[in-house]
Amino acid sequence: MPINPIQINPLDLNPSAAVGISLPFNAPSVFKPNFTTKDDIKYNLINFFLTNPGERPMNPTFGGGIRAFIFQQISENSFDFLKENIQNKISTNFPRVNVQNLEIVVLEENSIRINFTYNITNSNIEDEIIITL
């Protein structure tokens, strides 16, 4: 019987080593470091989806571009397209991230909230991201 051990990032074992930076940039020293891989992956996903393709110099394909959907007509058809787009971008750019649940909720006219829960392959990391547009 094969055993699938859970992998722990070595950086998570050192509580004084910063892994990345948190969003938004509103700490007293502008950049607030985060110290766990779980937080780093979450903020990388948020940064990816709030960046438009072509917005980042030297990396024109980086970005999820979900802000482009702000001015689209809200319908079930557009939700299906947006869900498929998010799934494809995650599987292409973040291959270790497995989306467990992806939900799009209409808050007001032309305002939506994207909720998705995910886990990371071969780790005990599970988290949720909520993006409101």
N, C-alpha and C positions, 0 to 999 in steps of 0.2 A: 504494500500500500504506500503510494508516494505521499510525501509530506510537503506541503506548501508553506514554508516559513514566511512570516510577516517581516517585511523589510522595514527597518527604521533608518532614516537618514542620519548619518553621523553628526551632522550639524545640530540636530535636535537634542543630542546628548550633552552639548556644551551650552548652558543657559546664558553665557555672556557673549556668544558669537551671533551677530545679527545675520539673518538669512536674506532679508530684503527690506523694502520700505513699504509703509502702510499708505493707504489712500483714505481720505483726501489729505493734501499737504497743508495741514493746519496746526501742526505741533509748534511749540515755542521756537524750536530751531529749524523750522520748515519741514525737515524730513524726520519722520518718526520711524525708527527701525522696528521690524518684527523679528521675532526670535524662533519661530517654528516654521517648518515646511508647510504645515496646514495653512497658516496665514499667508505665506508667500504664494502658494498656488491660488488661493482665493483672490488675492489682490492682482495677481497676474491675469487671471480670467476676467476680472472686472475691467482692468486696464485694456485688455485685448478687445473686449466687446464695446467699450466706449470710445475706441480709436477707429477712425475711418480709414479704409485702405487709401494709401497715397499720402496720408497725413504725416507719417514718420519718415524723416530723411534717411536715405541709404537703405530703406527697407519698405519699398512701395506696396508690397502685398500684405504687410502686417495690418491687422485690424479686423474686427468683426463687422463694423459698419452698421450696427443696429439703429443708430440715430437716423439713418436714411428712411426708416419706416415711420418716423414721427408724422410725416405729412401724407401718408397713404391712407386711403379709405379703410376703416376698420370693418372687416368681415371675416367669416369663418375661413374663407379661402385664403385670405392674407395671413391668418394665424397659422394655417397649415404650412404655407410657404416659409413663414418666419421660423417655425419650429424645425422644419427640415434644414433651413439655412444654418441655424444655431447648431444642430446636431452635426452637420457636415463640417462646419468650421472647427468644432471641438475635436472631432475625430481626426481631422487633418493636422491641426496645429498643436493639440494636446493629446497625443495617442494614449497616454496612461490614465486619462480622465474618462470615467464611465458615467454617463448621465443616467440617473435612476428615474427621475421624474422631471418633466418639463411642462410647465403650466403658464399660460398667458391669460391674464385677467383684465377685463375692461374696467377701469376705475371711473372715468368720466368720458365725455365726448372727446375723442382723439387723445386719450391718455390711457396707457396700458402699464401693467406690471408684469415683469417676466420673473418667475420663480423657477429655479431648478436646483435639485439636489444631485449630488454627485459623490462618487467615491474614487479612490486612486487604486489602480491595480497593484496587488501584492503589498498592500499596506493597510493600516487600520484607520486611514484618513477618510472621513465622511464629513460633508459640509453642505451648506445651502447658500445660494446667492439670490438676492432680490434686487432687480434693476427696474426703476420706474422711469418711464418715458412719457 
